[in-house]
Amino acid sequence: MNNNLFLLKDFNVFLDKITISRKVKNLQIWLKRNNKYVFMSGTKIRIPKNLHE
């Protein structure tokens, strides 16, 4: 089994964009099924409510 970790640096500037937020939500489903992980870093991260689980 391959476990992967992805780091998205300074990603906070993109989370306010609805198209990016939707893609992250869709990606979340795939990541969960495939035992993959994403870490997002930034100076201030405000995760949209639709991405909370």
mmCIF entry with sequence, helices, sheets and N, C-alpha, C, O atoms, coordinates in Angstrom:
data_MODEL
# 
_entry.id   MODEL 
# 
_entity.id                         1 
_entity.type                       polymer 
_entity.pdbx_number_of_molecules   1 
# 
_entity_poly.entity_id                      1 
_entity_poly.type                           'polypeptide(L)' 
_entity_poly.nstd_linkage                   no 
_entity_poly.nstd_monomer                   no 
_entity_poly.pdbx_seq_one_letter_code       MNNNLFLLKDFNVFLDKITISRKVKNLQIWLKRNNKYVFMSGTKIRIPKNLHE 
_entity_poly.pdbx_seq_one_letter_code_can   MNNNLFLLKDFNVFLDKITISRKVKNLQIWLKRNNKYVFMSGTKIRIPKNLHE 
_entity_poly.pdbx_strand_id                 A 
# 
loop_
_entity_poly_seq.entity_id 
_entity_poly_seq.num 
_entity_poly_seq.mon_id 
_entity_poly_seq.hetero 
1 1  MET n 
1 2  ASN n 
1 3  ASN n 
1 4  ASN n 
1 5  LEU n 
1 6  PHE n 
1 7  LEU n 
1 8  LEU n 
1 9  LYS n 
1 10 ASP n 
1 11 PHE n 
1 12 ASN n 
1 13 VAL n 
1 14 PHE n 
1 15 LEU n 
1 16 ASP n 
1 17 LYS n 
1 18 ILE n 
1 19 THR n 
1 20 ILE n 
1 21 SER n 
1 22 ARG n 
1 23 LYS n 
1 24 VAL n 
1 25 LYS n 
1 26 ASN n 
1 27 LEU n 
1 28 GLN n 
1 29 ILE n 
1 30 TRP n 
1 31 LEU n 
1 32 LYS n 
1 33 ARG n 
1 34 ASN n 
1 35 ASN n 
1 36 LYS n 
1 37 TYR n 
1 38 VAL n 
1 39 PHE n 
1 40 MET n 
1 41 SER n 
1 42 GLY n 
1 43 THR n 
1 44 LYS n 
1 45 ILE n 
1 46 ARG n 
1 47 ILE n 
1 48 PRO n 
1 49 LYS n 
1 50 ASN n 
1 51 LEU n 
1 52 HIS n 
1 53 GLU n 
# 
_struct_asym.id          A 
_struct_asym.entity_id   1 
# 
loop_
_struct_conf.conf_type_id 
_struct_conf.id 
_struct_conf.pdbx_PDB_helix_id 
_struct_conf.beg_label_comp_id 
_struct_conf.beg_label_asym_id 
_struct_conf.beg_label_seq_id 
_struct_conf.pdbx_beg_PDB_ins_code 
_struct_conf.end_label_comp_id 
_struct_conf.end_label_asym_id 
_struct_conf.end_label_seq_id 
_struct_conf.pdbx_end_PDB_ins_code 
_struct_conf.beg_auth_comp_id 
_struct_conf.beg_auth_asym_id 
_struct_conf.beg_auth_seq_id 
_struct_conf.end_auth_comp_id 
_struct_conf.end_auth_asym_id 
_struct_conf.end_auth_seq_id 
_struct_conf.pdbx_PDB_helix_class 
_struct_conf.details 
_struct_conf.pdbx_PDB_helix_length 
HELX_P HELX_P1 AA1 PHE A 11 ? VAL A 13 ? PHE A 11 VAL A 13 5 ? 3  
HELX_P HELX_P2 AA2 ILE A 18 ? ARG A 33 ? ILE A 18 ARG A 33 1 ? 16 
HELX_P HELX_P3 AA3 LYS A 49 ? LEU A 51 ? LYS A 49 LEU A 51 5 ? 3  
# 
_struct_conf_type.id          HELX_P 
_struct_conf_type.criteria    ? 
_struct_conf_type.reference   ? 
# 
_struct_sheet.id               AA1 
_struct_sheet.type             ? 
_struct_sheet.number_strands   2 
_struct_sheet.details          ? 
# 
_struct_sheet_order.sheet_id     AA1 
_struct_sheet_order.range_id_1   1 
_struct_sheet_order.range_id_2   2 
_struct_sheet_order.offset       ? 
_struct_sheet_order.sense        parallel 
# 
loop_
_struct_sheet_range.sheet_id 
_struct_sheet_range.id 
_struct_sheet_range.beg_label_comp_id 
_struct_sheet_range.beg_label_asym_id 
_struct_sheet_range.beg_label_seq_id 
_struct_sheet_range.pdbx_beg_PDB_ins_code 
_struct_sheet_range.end_label_comp_id 
_struct_sheet_range.end_label_asym_id 
_struct_sheet_range.end_label_seq_id 
_struct_sheet_range.pdbx_end_PDB_ins_code 
_struct_sheet_range.beg_auth_comp_id 
_struct_sheet_range.beg_auth_asym_id 
_struct_sheet_range.beg_auth_seq_id 
_struct_sheet_range.end_auth_comp_id 
_struct_sheet_range.end_auth_asym_id 
_struct_sheet_range.end_auth_seq_id 
AA1 1 ASN A 4  ? LEU A 8  ? ASN A 4  LEU A 8  
AA1 2 LYS A 36 ? MET A 40 ? LYS A 36 MET A 40 
# 
loop_
_atom_site.group_PDB 
_atom_site.id 
_atom_site.type_symbol 
_atom_site.label_atom_id 
_atom_site.label_alt_id 
_atom_site.label_comp_id 
_atom_site.label_asym_id 
_atom_site.label_entity_id 
_atom_site.label_seq_id 
_atom_site.pdbx_PDB_ins_code 
_atom_site.Cartn_x 
_atom_site.Cartn_y 
_atom_site.Cartn_z 
_atom_site.occupancy 
_atom_site.B_iso_or_equiv 
_atom_site.pdbx_formal_charge 
_atom_site.auth_seq_id 
_atom_site.auth_comp_id 
_atom_site.auth_asym_id 
_atom_site.auth_atom_id 
_atom_site.pdbx_PDB_model_num 
ATOM 1   N N  . MET A 1 1  ? 0.840   -1.172 0.000  1.00 0.00 ? 1  MET A N  1 
ATOM 2   C CA . MET A 1 1  ? 0.000   0.000  0.000  1.00 0.00 ? 1  MET A CA 1 
ATOM 3   C C  . MET A 1 1  ? 0.885   1.235  0.000  1.00 0.00 ? 1  MET A C  1 
ATOM 4   O O  . MET A 1 1  ? 1.804   1.348  0.810  1.00 0.00 ? 1  MET A O  1 
ATOM 5   N N  . ASN A 1 2  ? 0.612   2.138  -0.888 1.00 0.00 ? 2  ASN A N  1 
ATOM 6   C CA . ASN A 1 2  ? 1.355   3.394  -0.953 1.00 0.00 ? 2  ASN A CA 1 
ATOM 7   C C  . ASN A 1 2  ? 0.581   4.485  -0.231 1.00 0.00 ? 2  ASN A C  1 
ATOM 8   O O  . ASN A 1 2  ? -0.522  4.853  -0.636 1.00 0.00 ? 2  ASN A O  1 
ATOM 9   N N  . ASN A 1 3  ? 1.162   4.988  0.826  1.00 0.00 ? 3  ASN A N  1 
ATOM 10  C CA . ASN A 1 3  ? 0.595   6.154  1.499  1.00 0.00 ? 3  ASN A CA 1 
ATOM 11  C C  . ASN A 1 3  ? 1.352   7.371  0.985  1.00 0.00 ? 3  ASN A C  1 
ATOM 12  O O  . ASN A 1 3  ? 2.580   7.365  0.907  1.00 0.00 ? 3  ASN A O  1 
ATOM 13  N N  . ASN A 1 4  ? 0.624   8.386  0.644  1.00 0.00 ? 4  ASN A N  1 
ATOM 14  C CA . ASN A 1 4  ? 1.257   9.600  0.143  1.00 0.00 ? 4  ASN A CA 1 
ATOM 15  C C  . ASN A 1 4  ? 0.857   10.790 0.982  1.00 0.00 ? 4  ASN A C  1 
ATOM 16  O O  . ASN A 1 4  ? -0.220  10.824 1.576  1.00 0.00 ? 4  ASN A O  1 
ATOM 17  N N  . LEU A 1 5  ? 1.735   11.754 1.018  1.00 0.00 ? 5  LEU A N  1 
ATOM 18  C CA . LEU A 1 5  ? 1.494   13.006 1.709  1.00 0.00 ? 5  LEU A CA 1 
ATOM 19  C C  . LEU A 1 5  ? 1.816   14.129 0.745  1.00 0.00 ? 5  LEU A C  1 
ATOM 20  O O  . LEU A 1 5  ? 2.904   14.168 0.170  1.00 0.00 ? 5  LEU A O  1 
ATOM 21  N N  . PHE A 1 6  ? 0.871   15.044 0.564  1.00 0.00 ? 6  PHE A N  1 
ATOM 22  C CA . PHE A 1 6  ? 1.056   16.177 -0.324 1.00 0.00 ? 6  PHE A CA 1 
ATOM 23  C C  . PHE A 1 6  ? 1.062   17.447 0.510  1.00 0.00 ? 6  PHE A C  1 
ATOM 24  O O  . PHE A 1 6  ? 0.216   17.606 1.390  1.00 0.00 ? 6  PHE A O  1 
ATOM 25  N N  . LEU A 1 7  ? 1.980   18.336 0.256  1.00 0.00 ? 7  LEU A N  1 
ATOM 26  C CA . LEU A 1 7  ? 2.070   19.611 0.966  1.00 0.00 ? 7  LEU A CA 1 
ATOM 27  C C  . LEU A 1 7  ? 1.763   20.733 -0.012 1.00 0.00 ? 7  LEU A C  1 
ATOM 28  O O  . LEU A 1 7  ? 2.434   20.885 -1.033 1.00 0.00 ? 7  LEU A O  1 
ATOM 29  N N  . LEU A 1 8  ? 0.749   21.511 0.308  1.00 0.00 ? 8  LEU A N  1 
ATOM 30  C CA . LEU A 1 8  ? 0.376   22.659 -0.520 1.00 0.00 ? 8  LEU A CA 1 
ATOM 31  C C  . LEU A 1 8  ? 0.788   23.917 0.235  1.00 0.00 ? 8  LEU A C  1 
ATOM 32  O O  . LEU A 1 8  ? 0.094   24.360 1.150  1.00 0.00 ? 8  LEU A O  1 
ATOM 33  N N  . LYS A 1 9  ? 1.914   24.483 -0.155 1.00 0.00 ? 9  LYS A N  1 
ATOM 34  C CA . LYS A 1 9  ? 2.450   25.662 0.529  1.00 0.00 ? 9  LYS A CA 1 
ATOM 35  C C  . LYS A 1 9  ? 1.695   26.921 0.137  1.00 0.00 ? 9  LYS A C  1 
ATOM 36  O O  . LYS A 1 9  ? 1.322   27.102 -1.022 1.00 0.00 ? 9  LYS A O  1 
ATOM 37  N N  . ASP A 1 10 ? 1.477   27.784 1.115  1.00 0.00 ? 10 ASP A N  1 
ATOM 38  C CA . ASP A 1 10 ? 0.808   29.074 0.898  1.00 0.00 ? 10 ASP A CA 1 
ATOM 39  C C  . ASP A 1 10 ? -0.520  28.915 0.167  1.00 0.00 ? 10 ASP A C  1 
ATOM 40  O O  . ASP A 1 10 ? -0.873  29.734 -0.682 1.00 0.00 ? 10 ASP A O  1 
ATOM 41  N N  . PHE A 1 11 ? -1.238  27.877 0.495  1.00 0.00 ? 11 PHE A N  1 
ATOM 42  C CA . PHE A 1 11 ? -2.486  27.563 -0.204 1.00 0.00 ? 11 PHE A CA 1 
ATOM 43  C C  . PHE A 1 11 ? -3.652  28.411 0.271  1.00 0.00 ? 11 PHE A C  1 
ATOM 44  O O  . PHE A 1 11 ? -4.700  28.434 -0.375 1.00 0.00 ? 11 PHE A O  1 
ATOM 45  N N  . ASN A 1 12 ? -3.492  29.103 1.379  1.00 0.00 ? 12 ASN A N  1 
ATOM 46  C CA . ASN A 1 12 ? -4.585  29.891 1.947  1.00 0.00 ? 12 ASN A CA 1 
ATOM 47  C C  . ASN A 1 12 ? -5.141  30.942 0.980  1.00 0.00 ? 12 ASN A C  1 
ATOM 48  O O  . ASN A 1 12 ? -6.323  31.278 1.055  1.00 0.00 ? 12 ASN A O  1 
ATOM 49  N N  . VAL A 1 13 ? -4.323  31.455 0.090  1.00 0.00 ? 13 VAL A N  1 
ATOM 50  C CA . VAL A 1 13 ? -4.794  32.486 -0.834 1.00 0.00 ? 13 VAL A CA 1 
ATOM 51  C C  . VAL A 1 13 ? -5.779  31.935 -1.873 1.00 0.00 ? 13 VAL A C  1 
ATOM 52  O O  . VAL A 1 13 ? -6.503  32.704 -2.506 1.00 0.00 ? 13 VAL A O  1 
ATOM 53  N N  . PHE A 1 14 ? -5.809  30.615 -2.050 1.00 0.00 ? 14 PHE A N  1 
ATOM 54  C CA . PHE A 1 14 ? -6.674  30.013 -3.056 1.00 0.00 ? 14 PHE A CA 1 
ATOM 55  C C  . PHE A 1 14 ? -7.991  29.485 -2.498 1.00 0.00 ? 14 PHE A C  1 
ATOM 56  O O  . PHE A 1 14 ? -8.939  29.293 -3.260 1.00 0.00 ? 14 PHE A O  1 
ATOM 57  N N  . LEU A 1 15 ? -8.078  29.245 -1.195 1.00 0.00 ? 15 LEU A N  1 
ATOM 58  C CA . LEU A 1 15 ? -9.268  28.613 -0.637 1.00 0.00 ? 15 LEU A CA 1 
ATOM 59  C C  . LEU A 1 15 ? -10.518 29.481 -0.699 1.00 0.00 ? 15 LEU A C  1 
ATOM 60  O O  . LEU A 1 15 ? -11.625 28.953 -0.591 1.00 0.00 ? 15 LEU A O  1 
ATOM 61  N N  . ASP A 1 16 ? -10.382 30.783 -0.868 1.00 0.00 ? 16 ASP A N  1 
ATOM 62  C CA . ASP A 1 16 ? -11.545 31.650 -0.974 1.00 0.00 ? 16 ASP A CA 1 
ATOM 63  C C  . ASP A 1 16 ? -12.209 31.596 -2.353 1.00 0.00 ? 16 ASP A C  1 
ATOM 64  O O  . ASP A 1 16 ? -13.337 32.055 -2.528 1.00 0.00 ? 16 ASP A O  1 
ATOM 65  N N  . LYS A 1 17 ? -11.506 31.039 -3.310 1.00 0.00 ? 17 LYS A N  1 
ATOM 66  C CA . LYS A 1 17 ? -12.061 30.925 -4.663 1.00 0.00 ? 17 LYS A CA 1 
ATOM 67  C C  . LYS A 1 17 ? -12.955 29.691 -4.723 1.00 0.00 ? 17 LYS A C  1 
ATOM 68  O O  . LYS A 1 17 ? -12.513 28.590 -4.396 1.00 0.00 ? 17 LYS A O  1 
ATOM 69  N N  . ILE A 1 18 ? -14.194 29.861 -5.133 1.00 0.00 ? 18 ILE A N  1 
ATOM 70  C CA . ILE A 1 18 ? -15.174 28.773 -5.122 1.00 0.00 ? 18 ILE A CA 1 
ATOM 71  C C  . ILE A 1 18 ? -14.764 27.602 -6.015 1.00 0.00 ? 18 ILE A C  1 
ATOM 72  O O  . ILE A 1 18 ? -15.029 26.449 -5.675 1.00 0.00 ? 18 ILE A O  1 
ATOM 73  N N  . THR A 1 19 ? -14.122 27.881 -7.149 1.00 0.00 ? 19 THR A N  1 
ATOM 74  C CA . THR A 1 19 ? -13.719 26.783 -8.038 1.00 0.00 ? 19 THR A CA 1 
ATOM 75  C C  . THR A 1 19 ? -12.635 25.928 -7.394 1.00 0.00 ? 19 THR A C  1 
ATOM 76  O O  . THR A 1 19 ? -12.644 24.705 -7.533 1.00 0.00 ? 19 THR A O  1 
ATOM 77  N N  . ILE A 1 20 ? -11.713 26.559 -6.698 1.00 0.00 ? 20 ILE A N  1 
ATOM 78  C CA . ILE A 1 20 ? -10.645 25.816 -6.012 1.00 0.00 ? 20 ILE A CA 1 
ATOM 79  C C  . ILE A 1 20 ? -11.232 25.047 -4.837 1.00 0.00 ? 20 ILE A C  1 
ATOM 80  O O  . ILE A 1 20 ? -10.884 23.889 -4.607 1.00 0.00 ? 20 ILE A O  1 
ATOM 81  N N  . SER A 1 21 ? -12.117 25.692 -4.101 1.00 0.00 ? 21 SER A N  1 
ATOM 82  C CA . SER A 1 21 ? -12.759 25.053 -2.960 1.00 0.00 ? 21 SER A CA 1 
ATOM 83  C C  . SER A 1 21 ? -13.502 23.790 -3.395 1.00 0.00 ? 21 SER A C  1 
ATOM 84  O O  . SER A 1 21 ? -13.441 22.768 -2.712 1.00 0.00 ? 21 SER A O  1 
ATOM 85  N N  . ARG A 1 22 ? -14.196 23.856 -4.519 1.00 0.00 ? 22 ARG A N  1 
ATOM 86  C CA . ARG A 1 22 ? -14.938 22.697 -5.040 1.00 0.00 ? 22 ARG A CA 1 
ATOM 87  C C  . ARG A 1 22 ? -13.985 21.580 -5.447 1.00 0.00 ? 22 ARG A C  1 
ATOM 88  O O  . ARG A 1 22 ? -14.255 20.408 -5.184 1.00 0.00 ? 22 ARG A O  1 
ATOM 89  N N  . LYS A 1 23 ? -12.881 21.932 -6.082 1.00 0.00 ? 23 LYS A N  1 
ATOM 90  C CA . LYS A 1 23 ? -11.905 20.915 -6.495 1.00 0.00 ? 23 LYS A CA 1 
ATOM 91  C C  . LYS A 1 23 ? -11.277 20.231 -5.281 1.00 0.00 ? 23 LYS A C  1 
ATOM 92  O O  . LYS A 1 23 ? -11.039 19.024 -5.293 1.00 0.00 ? 23 LYS A O  1 
ATOM 93  N N  . VAL A 1 24 ? -11.013 21.005 -4.245 1.00 0.00 ? 24 VAL A N  1 
ATOM 94  C CA . VAL A 1 24 ? -10.456 20.422 -3.018 1.00 0.00 ? 24 VAL A CA 1 
ATOM 95  C C  . VAL A 1 24 ? -11.476 19.471 -2.390 1.00 0.00 ? 24 VAL A C  1 
ATOM 96  O O  . VAL A 1 24 ? -11.106 18.401 -1.906 1.00 0.00 ? 24 VAL A O  1 
ATOM 97  N N  . LYS A 1 25 ? -12.740 19.847 -2.393 1.00 0.00 ? 25 LYS A N  1 
ATOM 98  C CA . LYS A 1 25 ? -13.798 18.987 -1.853 1.00 0.00 ? 25 LYS A CA 1 
ATOM 99  C C  . LYS A 1 25 ? -13.865 17.680 -2.631 1.00 0.00 ? 25 LYS A C  1 
ATOM 100 O O  . LYS A 1 25 ? -13.958 16.609 -2.031 1.00 0.00 ? 25 LYS A O  1 
ATOM 101 N N  . ASN A 1 26 ? -13.817 17.754 -3.953 1.00 0.00 ? 26 ASN A N  1 
ATOM 102 C CA . ASN A 1 26 ? -13.827 16.540 -4.772 1.00 0.00 ? 26 ASN A CA 1 
ATOM 103 C C  . ASN A 1 26 ? -12.571 15.711 -4.542 1.00 0.00 ? 26 ASN A C  1 
ATOM 104 O O  . ASN A 1 26 ? -12.632 14.482 -4.502 1.00 0.00 ? 26 ASN A O  1 
ATOM 105 N N  . LEU A 1 27 ? -11.463 16.364 -4.394 1.00 0.00 ? 27 LEU A N  1 
ATOM 106 C CA . LEU A 1 27 ? -10.197 15.681 -4.138 1.00 0.00 ? 27 LEU A CA 1 
ATOM 107 C C  . LEU A 1 27 ? -10.226 14.966 -2.789 1.00 0.00 ? 27 LEU A C  1 
ATOM 108 O O  . LEU A 1 27 ? -9.658  13.884 -2.641 1.00 0.00 ? 27 LEU A O  1 
ATOM 109 N N  . GLN A 1 28 ? -10.883 15.566 -1.821 1.00 0.00 ? 28 GLN A N  1 
ATOM 110 C CA . GLN A 1 28 ? -10.982 14.990 -0.482 1.00 0.00 ? 28 GLN A CA 1 
ATOM 111 C C  . GLN A 1 28 ? -11.595 13.586 -0.526 1.00 0.00 ? 28 GLN A C  1 
ATOM 112 O O  . GLN A 1 28 ? -11.142 12.692 0.189  1.00 0.00 ? 28 GLN A O  1 
ATOM 113 N N  . ILE A 1 29 ? -12.598 13.394 -1.341 1.00 0.00 ? 29 ILE A N  1 
ATOM 114 C CA . ILE A 1 29 ? -13.244 12.088 -1.471 1.00 0.00 ? 29 ILE A CA 1 
ATOM 115 C C  . ILE A 1 29 ? -12.257 11.063 -2.000 1.00 0.00 ? 29 ILE A C  1 
ATOM 116 O O  . ILE A 1 29 ? -12.169 9.957  -1.468 1.00 0.00 ? 29 ILE A O  1 
ATOM 117 N N  . TRP A 1 30 ? -11.526 11.409 -3.024 1.00 0.00 ? 30 TRP A N  1 
ATOM 118 C CA . TRP A 1 30 ? -10.544 10.496 -3.617 1.00 0.00 ? 30 TRP A CA 1 
ATOM 119 C C  . TRP A 1 30 ? -9.419  10.185 -2.637 1.00 0.00 ? 30 TRP A C  1 
ATOM 120 O O  . TRP A 1 30 ? -8.998  9.036  -2.506 1.00 0.00 ? 30 TRP A O  1 
ATOM 121 N N  . LEU A 1 31 ? -8.936  11.222 -1.947 1.00 0.00 ? 31 LEU A N  1 
ATOM 122 C CA . LEU A 1 31 ? -7.847  11.040 -0.995 1.00 0.00 ? 31 LEU A CA 1 
ATOM 123 C C  . LEU A 1 31 ? -8.244  10.075 0.110  1.00 0.00 ? 31 LEU A C  1 
ATOM 124 O O  . LEU A 1 31 ? -7.458  9.210  0.499  1.00 0.00 ? 31 LEU A O  1 
ATOM 125 N N  . LYS A 1 32 ? -9.442  10.220 0.605  1.00 0.00 ? 32 LYS A N  1 
ATOM 126 C CA . LYS A 1 32 ? -9.919  9.362  1.695  1.00 0.00 ? 32 LYS A CA 1 
ATOM 127 C C  . LYS A 1 32 ? -9.986  7.906  1.253  1.00 0.00 ? 32 LYS A C  1 
ATOM 128 O O  . LYS A 1 32 ? -9.581  7.006  1.989  1.00 0.00 ? 32 LYS A O  1 
ATOM 129 N N  . ARG A 1 33 ? -10.493 7.684  0.064  1.00 0.00 ? 33 ARG A N  1 
ATOM 130 C CA . ARG A 1 33 ? -10.604 6.316  -0.462 1.00 0.00 ? 33 ARG A CA 1 
ATOM 131 C C  . ARG A 1 33 ? -9.250  5.672  -0.710 1.00 0.00 ? 33 ARG A C  1 
ATOM 132 O O  . ARG A 1 33 ? -9.112  4.453  -0.611 1.00 0.00 ? 33 ARG A O  1 
ATOM 133 N N  . ASN A 1 34 ? -8.260  6.476  -1.030 1.00 0.00 ? 34 ASN A N  1 
ATOM 134 C CA . ASN A 1 34 ? -6.952  5.948  -1.430 1.00 0.00 ? 34 ASN A CA 1 
ATOM 135 C C  . ASN A 1 34 ? -5.863  6.124  -0.381 1.00 0.00 ? 34 ASN A C  1 
ATOM 136 O O  . ASN A 1 34 ? -4.678  5.978  -0.679 1.00 0.00 ? 34 ASN A O  1 
ATOM 137 N N  . ASN A 1 35 ? -6.266  6.438  0.850  1.00 0.00 ? 35 ASN A N  1 
ATOM 138 C CA . ASN A 1 35 ? -5.323  6.551  1.964  1.00 0.00 ? 35 ASN A CA 1 
ATOM 139 C C  . ASN A 1 35 ? -4.195  7.542  1.668  1.00 0.00 ? 35 ASN A C  1 
ATOM 140 O O  . ASN A 1 35 ? -3.020  7.257  1.898  1.00 0.00 ? 35 ASN A O  1 
ATOM 141 N N  . LYS A 1 36 ? -4.576  8.697  1.159  1.00 0.00 ? 36 LYS A N  1 
ATOM 142 C CA . LYS A 1 36 ? -3.632  9.762  0.840  1.00 0.00 ? 36 LYS A CA 1 
ATOM 143 C C  . LYS A 1 36 ? -3.937  10.959 1.734  1.00 0.00 ? 36 LYS A C  1 
ATOM 144 O O  . LYS A 1 36 ? -5.051  11.085 2.243  1.00 0.00 ? 36 LYS A O  1 
ATOM 145 N N  . TYR A 1 37 ? -2.970  11.825 1.925  1.00 0.00 ? 37 TYR A N  1 
ATOM 146 C CA . TYR A 1 37 ? -3.123  12.937 2.851  1.00 0.00 ? 37 TYR A CA 1 
ATOM 147 C C  . TYR A 1 37 ? -2.620  14.236 2.230  1.00 0.00 ? 37 TYR A C  1 
ATOM 148 O O  . TYR A 1 37 ? -1.666  14.238 1.453  1.00 0.00 ? 37 TYR A O  1 
ATOM 149 N N  . VAL A 1 38 ? -3.281  15.345 2.587  1.00 0.00 ? 38 VAL A N  1 
ATOM 150 C CA . VAL A 1 38 ? -2.869  16.660 2.135  1.00 0.00 ? 38 VAL A CA 1 
ATOM 151 C C  . VAL A 1 38 ? -2.709  17.566 3.345  1.00 0.00 ? 38 VAL A C  1 
ATOM 152 O O  . VAL A 1 38 ? -3.573  17.611 4.220  1.00 0.00 ? 38 VAL A O  1 
ATOM 153 N N  . PHE A 1 39 ? -1.606  18.279 3.385  1.00 0.00 ? 39 PHE A N  1 
ATOM 154 C CA . PHE A 1 39 ? -1.390  19.311 4.387  1.00 0.00 ? 39 PHE A CA 1 
ATOM 155 C C  . PHE A 1 39 ? -1.326  20.636 3.655  1.00 0.00 ? 39 PHE A C  1 
ATOM 156 O O  . PHE A 1 39 ? -0.622  20.776 2.654  1.00 0.00 ? 39 PHE A O  1 
ATOM 157 N N  . MET A 1 40 ? -2.066  21.604 4.162  1.00 0.00 ? 40 MET A N  1 
ATOM 158 C CA . MET A 1 40 ? -2.054  22.933 3.570  1.00 0.00 ? 40 MET A CA 1 
ATOM 159 C C  . MET A 1 40 ? -1.392  23.880 4.547  1.00 0.00 ? 40 MET A C  1 
ATOM 160 O O  . MET A 1 40 ? -1.692  23.871 5.741  1.00 0.00 ? 40 MET A O  1 
ATOM 161 N N  . SER A 1 41 ? -0.494  24.692 4.037  1.00 0.00 ? 41 SER A N  1 
ATOM 162 C CA . SER A 1 41 ? 0.180   25.661 4.896  1.00 0.00 ? 41 SER A CA 1 
ATOM 163 C C  . SER A 1 41 ? -0.095  27.064 4.377  1.00 0.00 ? 41 SER A C  1 
ATOM 164 O O  . SER A 1 41 ? -0.399  27.267 3.202  1.00 0.00 ? 41 SER A O  1 
ATOM 165 N N  . GLY A 1 42 ? 0.019   28.006 5.267  1.00 0.00 ? 42 GLY A N  1 
ATOM 166 C CA . GLY A 1 42 ? -0.172  29.395 4.888  1.00 0.00 ? 42 GLY A CA 1 
ATOM 167 C C  . GLY A 1 42 ? -0.069  30.267 6.123  1.00 0.00 ? 42 GLY A C  1 
ATOM 168 O O  . GLY A 1 42 ? -0.023  29.768 7.248  1.00 0.00 ? 42 GLY A O  1 
ATOM 169 N N  . THR A 1 43 ? -0.034  31.557 5.911  1.00 0.00 ? 43 THR A N  1 
ATOM 170 C CA . THR A 1 43 ? 0.076   32.472 7.039  1.00 0.00 ? 43 THR A CA 1 
ATOM 171 C C  . THR A 1 43 ? -1.201  32.488 7.857  1.00 0.00 ? 43 THR A C  1 
ATOM 172 O O  . THR A 1 43 ? -1.162  32.627 9.079  1.00 0.00 ? 43 THR A O  1 
ATOM 173 N N  . LYS A 1 44 ? -2.332  32.346 7.183  1.00 0.00 ? 44 LYS A N  1 
ATOM 174 C CA . LYS A 1 44 ? -3.616  32.301 7.870  1.00 0.00 ? 44 LYS A CA 1 
ATOM 175 C C  . LYS A 1 44 ? -4.537  31.410 7.046  1.00 0.00 ? 44 LYS A C  1 
ATOM 176 O O  . LYS A 1 44 ? -4.880  31.731 5.908  1.00 0.00 ? 44 LYS A O  1 
ATOM 177 N N  . ILE A 1 45 ? -4.924  30.301 7.631  1.00 0.00 ? 45 ILE A N  1 
ATOM 178 C CA . ILE A 1 45 ? -5.780  29.370 6.910  1.00 0.00 ? 45 ILE A CA 1 
ATOM 179 C C  . ILE A 1 45 ? -7.191  29.454 7.494  1.00 0.00 ? 45 ILE A C  1 
ATOM 180 O O  . ILE A 1 45 ? -7.395  29.238 8.689  1.00 0.00 ? 45 ILE A O  1 
ATOM 181 N N  . ARG A 1 46 ? -8.147  29.768 6.643  1.00 0.00 ? 46 ARG A N  1 
ATOM 182 C CA . ARG A 1 46 ? -9.547  29.743 7.025  1.00 0.00 ? 46 ARG A CA 1 
ATOM 183 C C  . ARG A 1 46 ? -10.214 28.746 6.099  1.00 0.00 ? 46 ARG A C  1 
ATOM 184 O O  . ARG A 1 46 ? -10.483 29.038 4.934  1.00 0.00 ? 46 ARG A O  1 
ATOM 185 N N  . ILE A 1 47 ? -10.476 27.566 6.636  1.00 0.00 ? 47 ILE A N  1 
ATOM 186 C CA . ILE A 1 47 ? -11.044 26.495 5.829  1.00 0.00 ? 47 ILE A CA 1 
ATOM 187 C C  . ILE A 1 47 ? -12.540 26.746 5.664  1.00 0.00 ? 47 ILE A C  1 
ATOM 188 O O  . ILE A 1 47 ? -13.249 26.888 6.660  1.00 0.00 ? 47 ILE A O  1 
ATOM 189 N N  . PRO A 1 48 ? -13.030 26.804 4.435  1.00 0.00 ? 48 PRO A N  1 
ATOM 190 C CA . PRO A 1 48 ? -14.454 27.019 4.212  1.00 0.00 ? 48 PRO A CA 1 
ATOM 191 C C  . PRO A 1 48 ? -15.290 25.913 4.865  1.00 0.00 ? 48 PRO A C  1 
ATOM 192 O O  . PRO A 1 48 ? -14.848 24.767 4.940  1.00 0.00 ? 48 PRO A O  1 
ATOM 193 N N  . LYS A 1 49 ? -16.482 26.248 5.331  1.00 0.00 ? 49 LYS A N  1 
ATOM 194 C CA . LYS A 1 49 ? -17.327 25.284 6.033  1.00 0.00 ? 49 LYS A CA 1 
ATOM 195 C C  . LYS A 1 49 ? -17.640 24.045 5.187  1.00 0.00 ? 49 LYS A C  1 
ATOM 196 O O  . LYS A 1 49 ? -17.782 22.948 5.727  1.00 0.00 ? 49 LYS A O  1 
ATOM 197 N N  . ASN A 1 50 ? -17.747 24.211 3.880  1.00 0.00 ? 50 ASN A N  1 
ATOM 198 C CA . ASN A 1 50 ? -18.060 23.056 3.045  1.00 0.00 ? 50 ASN A CA 1 
ATOM 199 C C  . ASN A 1 50 ? -16.913 22.054 2.958  1.00 0.00 ? 50 ASN A C  1 
ATOM 200 O O  . ASN A 1 50 ? -17.099 20.953 2.441  1.00 0.00 ? 50 ASN A O  1 
ATOM 201 N N  . LEU A 1 51 ? -15.733 22.416 3.454  1.00 0.00 ? 51 LEU A N  1 
ATOM 202 C CA . LEU A 1 51 ? -14.597 21.488 3.457  1.00 0.00 ? 51 LEU A CA 1 
ATOM 203 C C  . LEU A 1 51 ? -14.388 20.839 4.824  1.00 0.00 ? 51 LEU A C  1 
ATOM 204 O O  . LEU A 1 51 ? -13.553 19.946 4.964  1.00 0.00 ? 51 LEU A O  1 
ATOM 205 N N  . HIS A 1 52 ? -15.129 21.275 5.817  1.00 0.00 ? 52 HIS A N  1 
ATOM 206 C CA . HIS A 1 52 ? -15.030 20.644 7.134  1.00 0.00 ? 52 HIS A CA 1 
ATOM 207 C C  . HIS A 1 52 ? -15.670 19.273 7.068  1.00 0.00 ? 52 HIS A C  1 
ATOM 208 O O  . HIS A 1 52 ? -16.649 19.057 6.353  1.00 0.00 ? 52 HIS A O  1 
ATOM 209 N N  . GLU A 1 53 ? -15.096 18.345 7.829  1.00 0.00 ? 53 GLU A N  1 
ATOM 210 C CA . GLU A 1 53 ? -15.696 17.019 7.847  1.00 0.00 ? 53 GLU A CA 1 
ATOM 211 C C  . GLU A 1 53 ? -16.063 16.648 9.231  1.00 0.00 ? 53 GLU A C  1 
ATOM 212 O O  . GLU A 1 53 ? -16.587 15.557 9.459  1.00 0.00 ? 53 GLU A O  1 
# 
